[in-house]
Amino acid sequence: MKVNVVRIGNSRGIRIPKTILNQCRVTDAMELEVQGNQLLLRPTTGPRAGWDDAFRRMHAHGDDQLLEQDTAAATRWDRTEWQW
């Protein structure tokens, strides 16, 4: 589809037809990315989209273990003297 670039203040923009916005499930915001000499527009995703799948893959590969062991509770002082 050919669209015209229009002046919007000091910037430029394009008008995206409502049917295309609906087809791409765009609501209020979009992500804009430059790839080479092309612009890529896509609907925004939630800030944690895909985390559940990533955590499942980490668990399947054993990558969900703590890197450091909890050594604070290992000292006698921590067990006998420390109070919350």
Buried (B, 14 or more C-beta within 10 A) or exposed (E): EEEEEEEEEEEEEEEBEEEEEEEEEBEEEBEEEEEEEEEEEEEEEEEEEEEEEEEEEEEEEEEEEEEEEEEEEEEEEEEEEEEE
